[in-house]
C-alpha cells in the first residue's frame, strides 16, 4: 500500500483464533478499503462474531494480525473511541432510562455528540424518561444504534443487529443505520444472515464459512465476475483457463472469471447476490464434509 492510499477499514494477515482445540478463524487474509459499507455473511458458527469481537478489541488473536483503521484494535481509549459497536441482541441496560444511556455515553466518550444523540432519540420517538427494559425490540435497537453513533466513530460495527426485529422495525433500523453512515462519513461492517439487508445497504461483501474467507470484494465487481453457465453433462473440461467452478446445480454451473460472458463457450446468465453467496457456502460446506469423512 503506498503512502497516498487511504487507510483500510480492516486488514488481516493469517488471522487465527482458537477456542481450545476449535478454530473459529483459520489463517484469514482480508483487506477492506476505506469508506465501504461491508456485509459480512455466513452460516451460524462461521466465525463472524469472533471476527467482529477481534475488530473491536474484545478478543486477542491466537496468531496472525488484524489492523482496524490502521492500528491494533482497542490498544487504548483513543482507538476504542474510533469504533462504535452494536452487539447481537442490541444490549442496553434495562433499569437505565433513555436519558441515563445518553449521560453514560457522554461520560465515557470524549468525542460524544450530545446534539446528535438527542436529535436522533426524538426522531425515532423515544422519550428520555423511558426505561430501556420497557422498550420494544425495535426501540432498543434504535437506542443502541444512537449510543454507538453519538461517539462519532470512524467505523460502525454491527453484529446481527436486526435479526430479532420484525420486518417494519428492521426496515427502520437499516434506514437509520445508513443515515448515520452518511452523516458521520464513517465506514460500517454489518454481520447478517439476512441477505436482503446486505443487498439493501452494502457495497462490499465478505463471505465467511468454515472459519475462512471464501470470497470478498466490491459487490458490483463480484456480480460482474460470476455467471451461471448452461454446461452440458460431462463438458466442464471445455471451460477455458481462468474460469473457476464455484458450484454445479440443476439450473446450471456457477463460475467465477474475469472473461466477458461473450468469450465463454456456453450460454451465460448473471447471478443474484443470494445465488453467489449460497454457491460459496455450499462449496465450503461440501469441502468440510469431505474433510470430516477423510
N, C-alpha and C positions, 0 to 999 in steps of 0.2 A: 504493500500500500504506500503510495507516495505521500509526501507531506501535505500536498494540496487537497487530498481526498478527505471528505467528511468522515468523522469517527463513526465506525459501525455501531449499531444498536447492540448487537451480540456478536461475539467472535469466540468460537470454541475450537480447541485443538485437542484431539484424543481424550475428550471429556468422559470420564468414567465415574460412576457412583455405585458402590456396592452396599447392600444391607446384609451383613453376614456373608453368606455364600451367594446370595441372589444379586445379580447385576440389574439395576434399574436403568442405567445408561451404560453403553459399551462403546468406547472409542469414538464418541460423537465429534465430527468436524462440521462446523456450521458458521456461515458468515451472513449476517443480515445487515444490509445497508441502512444508513440513517433515514429518518423521515418516513418509514414504512408503517403500515398497519398490518401486522403479521398474524395470520391464522395458523395456530398450532393444532393439528388434528391427529387422531389415532385412537385405537380402542382403549378401553379401561385397562390399566396396568401397563401401558406402553412406556411410561416414564415421563409423561407430560408434566405432572405436578412436581416431580423431582427436578426437572429442568428449570421450572419457574421458581421453585424454592432456592435452587442454586443461584439463579439470576438475582434474587432478592437478598442474597447473603444469609438466608436462614439455614442453609446447609453448606458444608465444605465438600469439594470433590475428593474422591478417593485417589484419583490420578488425573493427569491432563490439566488443561487450563481453560478458564472462562473469563472473558472480559466483557463488562457491560458499560457502554458509553466510554470505552477506552480504559477502564480501570477495574481492579478486582472488586467484585460485588461486596457491599456492606463493610468495606475496610474501615470506614469511620463515619461519624454522624453526617458530615457534609455529603458523603457519597450516598448514604442511605436516603438523604433528603431528595436526591435526584430521581428516585424511583417511587412511584405510587403503586401499591399492591392491593388488589381486591381478591381475597382468597375465596375458595369454594364456600358455598352457602353464605356469602357476604356477611361475615361475622360482625355483629355490633354488640354493645353491652346492654342487656335487657333492662337493667334498673336505671340506666342513664337516660335522660331526656335528649331530644334532638339538640337543644342548646348546649347540654353538657358535652356532647360529642364535638361540637364546634369549639367549645372552650378548651377541651383537651387537645384538639388538633392545633390550636393556636399556641398552646404552651409547649408542645413537643416539636413544632416545626418552625424554624427561623424564617422561612420564606412564605409563611402562611398568608393566604389572601382572604381576609375576612369578608370583604365585599362580594367576592365571587361566591363564597360559601353561602352567605345569606341570600344572595340573589337566586342561586340555584335551588335552595331549600324552598323559597317562596314559589318559584316557578313550578316545582313538582307537587305543590300543595301540602307540604309538611309544616306543622306548627311547632315552634320552638319548645313548647312545654310538653309535647307528646313524649311518652316513654317509648324507647325503642322496642321493648318487649311486646308492646301492643300494636306495632305496625304490621301491615301486611308484608308478604314476601317481596312484592314489588317496591314498596316504600323502603324496606330495609336495604334493598339493593341500591336504591337511589341515594340513601344516606351514606352507605359505604363508598359509593362512587364519588359523591361530593367531597367526603373527607379525604379520599385519595387525591382528587384533582386539585383541591384547595391548597395542597402543599406546593402547587405549581411545579410538578416534576417534569423532567425531560423525557421520561419514559413511564407509561402506564402499563401495568401487568395485570391481566385478569385470568383467574383460574376457574373455568366453567362458571362464570358469574351468573348466567341467566338460566342455567339448566333446570332449576326448580320452579321457574316462573311460568305463569300461564302465558299464552301467545300474545295477549294485549300488553301485559306488563313487560314481556321480553322485548316487544317492538319499541316501547317507550324507553327502556333501558339502553337498547342498542343505538337509538337515535341520539340520546343524551351523551352516550359514550363518544359518538362521532363529533358531536358539538364541542365536547371538551378537547378532543384531539386537535380540532381546528383552532379553537380559541387559545390553547396553550402552545400550539406549534410543536406538540410532543409526538414521539413515536409511541406505538402501542403493540403489545403482544397479547393475543386473545386465544386461550385454550378453549376448545369447544368440540363436542362430538355432534353438534347441530350444524350440519353443513350449510343450511340456509342462512344462518347468522354469518358464517365465514364468507359466503358468496356476497352477502349484502354489504359488508364493510371492509373486507381485507384486500390488499393489493399484493401481498406476498404470502406464500404458502410454505409450511413445513409439515411433512407427513412423518410422524414418529411411530415406529412399530417394531416390536421385538427389541426394544432398548437401543435402536439405531435410527438415524435419519434415512428414510427410504428415498425421498426426493425433496428438493427445496428450490424455490426461485420465485420470480415475479409471476403472478397468476396469469397475466396476459401472455408471457413467454411460454409458460408451461402448457397452456391450452393450444398455442400455435405449434408447439413441438410434439404434440401427441395426436394420433389418428386411430380410428378403428378401420382395419382393413378386412375386406372380404377375401380371405385366403382359402382356396380350395384345399380339401384334405390332403395332407402329405406334401404340400408345396411350400412350407415355411422355409425350406432350404433355398428357395429362389429369392429370398429377401436380400437386397444389396448390403454391402458392408456399411456400418454406421446406422443400422436400424436395430434397435433393441426391443425384443419382445417383452412386454410387461405382463400381459395376461391373455390367455386364449379362452373365449367364452362362446356360447352358442350364437350370439349375434355378430361375432367377428373377433379379430385379434387386435388388442390394443398395443400400439407400438410407440416408442419414442425415437425421434430422429430430427436432425437439422435439415434433412432434404425436403423440398417442397412436395406437396401431395402429387403434383403432376409428374414427378420423377419416380414415383413408387410403382411397382409392377402390378399392383392390384387396386381395385376401386377403394378410395379412401373417403371416410366421413369424419367430421370433427367429433370430439368427445366433450361431454359436460364435465364440470369440476367434480361432481359426485362420482362419475364413472372413473375419472382419473384417480381419485383418492381410493376408491374401493379396489381398483386394479392393483395398486401398490400394497394395500393392506392384505388383499388375498394372496399376493405373491409372497409377502413376508410370512403370513400365516402358514402357507404351504411349505416354505423353507424351514420354519420352526418345526413343523410336524415331521418332515423328513429327518431333521437333525435328531429329534426325540426318538424316532424309530431306530435310527442307527445306534 
